[in-house]
Amino acid sequence: MNVVVIGSGYVGLVTGCCLAEAGNTVVCVDHDAQKVAALSAYRVPFHEPQLAGILEAQLKTGRLTFERSIKEAMTKADVVFLAVGTPSNTDGSANLDNLLGCANELAKTICGDCIIVIKSTVPVGTGDRIEQIFNKSGHLRAAQFKIGVVSNPEFLAEGRAVQDFRHPDRIVIGSNDSYSFSILARLYAPFDSDGLRLVLMDRRSAEFAKYACNSMLAARISMINELSILAGALGADISSICQVLKGDPRIGGSYLHPGIGYGGSCLPKDLSALIDLAQNVGEPAYMLRSIQMVNTCQKQRLLQAVRNHFNGHLSAKNIAIWGLSFKPDTDDVRAAPSLSLIRSLLDEGAVVKAYDPVAQSSAQVELGRLEVEFGESALAVCEEADALVVMTEWEEFKAPDWNALAQTMRGKIVFDARALYTTATLQQYGLQHYRLGQIKLPKGRIDDGLSSVGEVSEVSAKTEKMQRCNRDKQFAFPGLFIGINDVAAAILV
Ligand SMILES: NC(=O)c1ccc[n+]([C@@H]2O[C@H](COP(=O)([O-])OP(=O)(O)OC[C@H]3O[C@@H](n4cnc5c(N)ncnc54)[C@H](O)[C@@H]3O)[C@@H](O)[C@H]2O)c1
């Protein structure tokens, strides 16, 4: 088939490359001239395992080409994928400017029967809006082309996007007409070898399905994080508890690793967009707001722990950061917890040196003029560091040379935001270990050594304050919902 993919980012480029690999003729469009030039010259402008090899191979077959203009790409198109970004507006709603802009342009340039496939994550009802744009187009009305508008949300995960696209768990197709179903089923047939992957539904349900999945994932992350904080405060060990949870087939084992909370280009924005949609239909979405609140608190807790360690004075403290991307195997730093931590540390006068195996350039762009020194290696940024904060669970951070690290650092504390290490390991090298949800015994009990930060009484006082704060505020809704940042601040001050 002749396919056009508009938007050559993480989703669009993987889609275009994999569809070309499956034998289709694909034109990928992006309005970013530099990106188009790089891609045409075999360079993937972001980090995604396996993608560069497919790009090169498919460019060489001639089945894959890149264009800047939608008009140029549309000379022959059976199927057009829309895979442009749908970032958050300041009120949390999804910004559809790019997507609707493309639809408007398509309405002027479609030159035959065509299926328009919305791959971007979009609010329920966006397919209807795009259909209206086409219905109102004088050009399309005159030409009487058969146009289908389909929702086909993407479920790939950065870092394993190629693998996910080639072997999907499910391929969701939301359409209100059987013609579009049949064309897309044919296009996706090579990716559905057992014939079990296609999930067909109406368009609005497909649009909602993507938000449903991402909010479920976010819920698990916030749930395990909250459980880990409670477990620590009650003197229980979350890693043992995780084993019990994972052993229950009703719960399953994925997304049960406590840590700093979710970030990235999808979960935060999709949760905000779903809350906005809920608000539009007069639903309070208590659960979704709580998920966000827990996530925000988790990040604040880490910052507070670093502050506490230095008695509230971060000025001129050398802080080393390991990991900038929001998760391993990608250079994506959009809404990465590392960047908000770095901004706060710099605000409070700390000196930040950071290392990431692949995300240093993208972090540099995102941080702009902020003064962060980027190092050549994990060890290099720890030289004379007063503390190390591990923000991303890259493989190379999992078993560092502790001996060298302990000798290089001036301070002897590791803030382990991803629960990668055991306190016992670090203690062997004279290093203190802090992790979120670390065991802290209630006030009056003696620390048994599992918690090496020695902040038991301080934490108990904070826990009491937190309980008071929660008692006062948790029944404030319905009607009035407290801002997430207000609650996070109230809990952690
Ligand atoms: N990244 C993921 O892991 C992931 C997973 C599933 C779904 N999604 C969704 O897919 C969509 C795309 O995400 P992404 O991460 O690939 O975004 P991205 O920012 O990496 O890529 C978007 C691309 O679209 C291009 N673009 C924007 N407006 C354009 C226009 N008018 N004409 C041509 N090109 C244009 C940009 O230059 C950019 O290259 C989003 O809605 C996202 O929520 C992303």
The ligand as an SDF file (V2000), in Angstrom:
LIG
                    3D

 44 48  0  0  0  0  0  0  0  0999 V2000
    6.5650    8.5660   22.5420 N   0  0  0  0  0  0  0  0  0  0  0  0
    5.8560    7.5310   22.9270 C   0  0  0  0  0  0  0  0  0  0  0  0
    6.3380    6.6200   23.6120 O   0  0  0  0  0  0  0  0  0  0  0  0
    4.4150    7.4220   22.5280 C   0  0  0  0  0  0  0  0  0  0  0  0
    3.7590    6.1950   22.6840 C   0  0  0  0  0  0  0  0  0  0  0  0
    2.4230    6.0990   22.2970 C   0  0  0  0  0  0  0  0  0  0  0  0
    1.7540    7.2220   21.8140 C   0  0  0  0  0  0  0  0  0  0  0  0
    2.4170    8.4060   21.7050 N   0  0  0  0  0  0  0  0  0  0  0  0
    1.6900    9.5490   21.1620 C   0  0  0  0  0  0  0  0  0  0  0  0
    2.0720    9.7120   19.7900 O   0  0  0  0  0  0  0  0  0  0  0  0
    2.1160   11.0920   19.4370 C   0  0  0  0  0  0  0  0  0  0  0  0
    3.5040   11.4500   18.9250 C   0  0  0  0  0  0  0  0  0  0  0  0
    4.4200   11.2400   19.9800 O   0  0  0  0  0  0  0  0  0  0  0  0
    5.9940   11.2790   19.7400 P   0  0  0  0  0  0  0  0  0  0  0  0
    6.6240   10.9020   21.0400 O   0  0  0  0  0  0  0  0  0  0  0  0
    6.3250   10.5140   18.5310 O   0  0  0  0  0  0  0  0  0  0  0  0
    6.2050   12.8350   19.4800 O   0  0  0  0  0  0  0  0  0  0  0  0
    7.5120   13.5470   18.9110 P   0  0  0  0  0  0  0  0  0  0  0  0
    7.4850   14.9170   19.4660 O   0  0  0  0  0  0  0  0  0  0  0  0
    8.7040   12.6850   19.1130 O   0  0  0  0  0  0  0  0  0  0  0  0
    7.2470   13.5990   17.3430 O   0  0  0  0  0  0  0  0  0  0  0  0
    6.2950   14.4160   16.7510 C   0  0  0  0  0  0  0  0  0  0  0  0
    6.8430   14.8430   15.3990 C   0  0  0  0  0  0  0  0  0  0  0  0
    5.8210   15.5230   14.6980 O   0  0  0  0  0  0  0  0  0  0  0  0
    6.4100   16.6090   14.0010 C   0  0  0  0  0  0  0  0  0  0  0  0
    5.3340   17.5670   13.7100 N   0  0  0  0  0  0  0  0  0  0  0  0
    4.6240   18.3170   14.5710 C   0  0  0  0  0  0  0  0  0  0  0  0
    3.7310   19.0480   13.9160 N   0  0  0  0  0  0  0  0  0  0  0  0
    3.8490   18.7590   12.5940 C   0  0  0  0  0  0  0  0  0  0  0  0
    3.1930   19.2030   11.4310 C   0  0  0  0  0  0  0  0  0  0  0  0
    2.2160   20.0960   11.4870 N   0  0  0  0  0  0  0  0  0  0  0  0
    3.5860   18.6950   10.2560 N   0  0  0  0  0  0  0  0  0  0  0  0
    4.5890   17.7890   10.1900 C   0  0  0  0  0  0  0  0  0  0  0  0
    5.2460   17.3360   11.2640 N   0  0  0  0  0  0  0  0  0  0  0  0
    4.8860   17.8110   12.4710 C   0  0  0  0  0  0  0  0  0  0  0  0
    7.4690   17.1350   14.9340 C   0  0  0  0  0  0  0  0  0  0  0  0
    8.4570   17.8980   14.2770 O   0  0  0  0  0  0  0  0  0  0  0  0
    8.0110   15.8250   15.5090 C   0  0  0  0  0  0  0  0  0  0  0  0
    9.1010   15.3490   14.7540 O   0  0  0  0  0  0  0  0  0  0  0  0
    1.6930   11.8490   20.6960 C   0  0  0  0  0  0  0  0  0  0  0  0
    0.3260   12.0880   20.6360 O   0  0  0  0  0  0  0  0  0  0  0  0
    2.0100   10.8720   21.8040 C   0  0  0  0  0  0  0  0  0  0  0  0
    1.2140   11.0750   22.9370 O   0  0  0  0  0  0  0  0  0  0  0  0
    3.7290    8.5330   22.0270 C   0  0  0  0  0  0  0  0  0  0  0  0
  1  2  1  0
  2  3  2  0
  2  4  1  0
  4  5  1  0
  4 44  2  0
  5  6  2  0
  6  7  1  0
  7  8  2  0
  8  9  1  0
  8 44  1  0
  9 10  1  0
  9 42  1  0
 10 11  1  0
 11 12  1  0
 11 40  1  0
 12 13  1  0
 13 14  1  0
 14 15  2  0
 14 16  1  0
 14 17  1  0
 17 18  1  0
 18 19  2  0
 18 20  1  0
 18 21  1  0
 21 22  1  0
 22 23  1  0
 23 24  1  0
 23 38  1  0
 24 25  1  0
 25 26  1  0
 25 36  1  0
 26 27  1  0
 26 35  1  0
 27 28  2  0
 28 29  1  0
 29 30  1  0
 29 35  2  0
 30 31  1  0
 30 32  2  0
 32 33  1  0
 33 34  2  0
 34 35  1  0
 36 37  1  0
 36 38  1  0
 38 39  1  0
 40 41  1  0
 40 42  1  0
 42 43  1  0
M  CHG  2   8   1  16  -1
M  END
$$$$
